[in-house]
Amino acid sequence: MLVHKKRYEAAFYQLPTQIDTLEMQNALRAKLLEKYSEEQLENPTEEQQADIKYEAGETPDSNRDGGVDQIVP
């Protein structure tokens, strides 16, 4: 922005919040184990994959390769 032949700039940023991904992963796993068995989670059907993505809060195009990330025990 120029005012009286002087240039002014502003930079805005937001500090990221700390997210405990391990805690989130464990909570998601516990929720999924209420619906599915361990074997079903290891080899989910397409319908189960869609449900897992939904529970994880993923949008249909957020994982472009079409697969579901492995939920580790």
VMD Tcl script that draws the C-alpha trace (Angstrom):
set ca {
  {0.00 0.00 0.00}
  {1.39 3.41 -0.91}
  {0.56 6.51 1.10}
  {2.38 9.78 0.45}
  {5.01 7.90 -1.57}
  {5.74 5.60 1.36}
  {5.21 1.89 1.11}
  {3.51 0.05 3.97}
  {3.25 -3.71 4.25}
  {1.63 -6.04 6.73}
  {2.17 -9.73 7.21}
  {-0.37 -11.81 9.04}
  {0.13 -15.37 10.20}
  {-1.42 -17.75 12.65}
  {0.57 -19.95 14.95}
  {-0.35 -23.59 14.48}
  {-1.96 -25.36 17.38}
  {-0.44 -28.51 18.74}
  {-2.44 -31.54 17.67}
  {-1.87 -34.89 19.29}
  {-2.25 -37.09 16.23}
  {-1.57 -40.28 18.17}
  {-4.47 -39.50 20.52}
  {-6.72 -38.76 17.53}
  {-5.67 -42.00 15.85}
  {-6.35 -44.04 18.99}
  {-9.78 -42.42 19.42}
  {-10.67 -43.14 15.79}
  {-9.47 -46.73 16.11}
  {-11.56 -47.25 19.26}
  {-14.63 -45.83 17.51}
  {-14.08 -48.05 14.46}
  {-13.55 -51.16 16.62}
  {-17.07 -50.61 18.00}
  {-18.39 -51.16 14.46}
  {-15.85 -53.48 12.83}
  {-13.66 -56.37 13.88}
  {-9.86 -56.28 13.69}
  {-9.94 -58.42 10.54}
  {-12.43 -56.10 8.85}
  {-10.19 -53.11 9.54}
  {-7.16 -54.89 8.12}
  {-8.97 -55.70 4.86}
  {-11.97 -53.35 4.52}
  {-14.51 -53.50 1.70}
  {-15.14 -50.40 -0.42}
  {-18.21 -49.58 1.67}
  {-16.20 -49.92 4.89}
  {-13.41 -47.77 3.41}
  {-15.95 -45.05 2.67}
  {-17.28 -45.28 6.24}
  {-13.74 -45.14 7.66}
  {-13.01 -42.03 5.59}
  {-16.26 -40.47 6.78}
  {-15.46 -41.21 10.43}
  {-11.95 -39.79 9.93}
  {-13.47 -36.61 8.49}
  {-11.91 -36.99 5.07}
  {-13.52 -35.62 1.96}
  {-13.82 -37.87 -1.09}
  {-10.88 -36.20 -2.89}
  {-8.61 -35.66 0.13}
  {-6.89 -39.00 -0.49}
  {-6.42 -38.96 -4.25}
  {-5.09 -42.49 -4.64}
  {-8.45 -43.87 -3.49}
  {-6.97 -45.96 -0.70}
  {-7.41 -45.74 3.03}
  {-4.39 -45.07 5.17}
  {-3.57 -48.04 7.36}
  {-4.77 -47.70 10.95}
  {-1.97 -49.06 13.06}
  {-2.70 -50.94 16.28}
}
mol new
graphics top color blue
foreach p $ca { graphics top sphere $p radius 0.5 }
foreach p [lrange $ca 0 end-1] q [lrange $ca 1 end] { graphics top cylinder $p $q radius 0.2 }
display resetview
